[in-house]
Amino acid sequence: MLRHSLLFLSFWVIFTEVGAMERKYIAPMEESFWRMSVTSPLHCEMEHEIPRFGKAVFSRSAGRELQLKLITHQRFSRGIAVEFLSESPHWKPVESQLKMASLSTVAEDVLLDVGTRTAKYAYLELHDGFHPGFHFAPGKNLIDPTTVMMSTVRFRSVEPEFEQCVSNLYFENFDDVRMSSVHFDHDNEFPRIEEEETALQRMFDYLKVDQSIDKIVIHGHADMTGTHCYNDSLSARRALYVFDMLVAKGVDPKIIDMDYFGEHRPLKKGKSEAALAANRRVTVELKH
């Protein structure tokens, strides 16, 4: 990608008349700060306040890649074209510009949700002393061209803290472990031997890290080989067994909701052995 000459001005809001008035938002050097806003084993955030506009937030969650969001207090419509560029600071001997991505606005609050690859580019540009900026094209949804810049000033002072937080993140994300299943042999209320100790282990390990889980939902199921009444009873006994497994692992029974459905909610339809085996299950779901 090529860089070319560009005049760079570091004001909060500037207006220049080149066919149209341009709005430019950037934190002045003396008021430019980056700070850690979230530090936990599950989520890391560093944010940069952009006066009169909002803030830019780099984040990384457990089991996920780097993200960048642009958040605003102002009102913008959806679908405004945005060029994401990185500009050299005015003190560089050669002033230049690098195009990193073409984006469009998605909402009024989280105005832009930048993809992982571009977020990494922006992070590295800030590390190297450049200023990534969002250039909003004028059109029917936006009267004046608008530029929102991230300042590199004091970025490096917070960068080590962010990197340390990222290095301590748990290796799995909530969405990867929130659902789990335990399976049963035909007409058996006890889990398969190979699953009894392992089926919920990832979930148990995650519960030690995430203290925000306030509900665990257990649903018991059966296949269609017995009578409706018997299958209801069997699915209830299966759910109760898994309930006891969770309590034995230290889960507070007050946050557990348990229900059973017999054969009425099959995962797979049909009478094949594969379908019947899939339906003999108990599902466990974590909720915030």
Secondary structure, 3 states (H helix, E strand, C coil): CCCCCCCCCCCCEECCECCCECEEECCCHHHCCEEEEEECCCEEEEEEEECCCEEEEEEEECCCCCEEEEEECCCCCCCCEEEEEEECCCCCCCCCEEEEEEEECCCCCEEEEECHHHHHHHHHHHHCCCEEEEEECCECCECCCEEEECCCCCHHHHHHHHHHHHHCCCCCCHHHHCEEEEEECCCCCCECHHHHCCCCHHHHHHHCCCCCCCEEEEEECCCCCCCHHHHHHHHHHHHHHHHHHHHHCCCCHHHEEEEECCCCCCCCCCCCHHHHHHHCEEEEEEEC
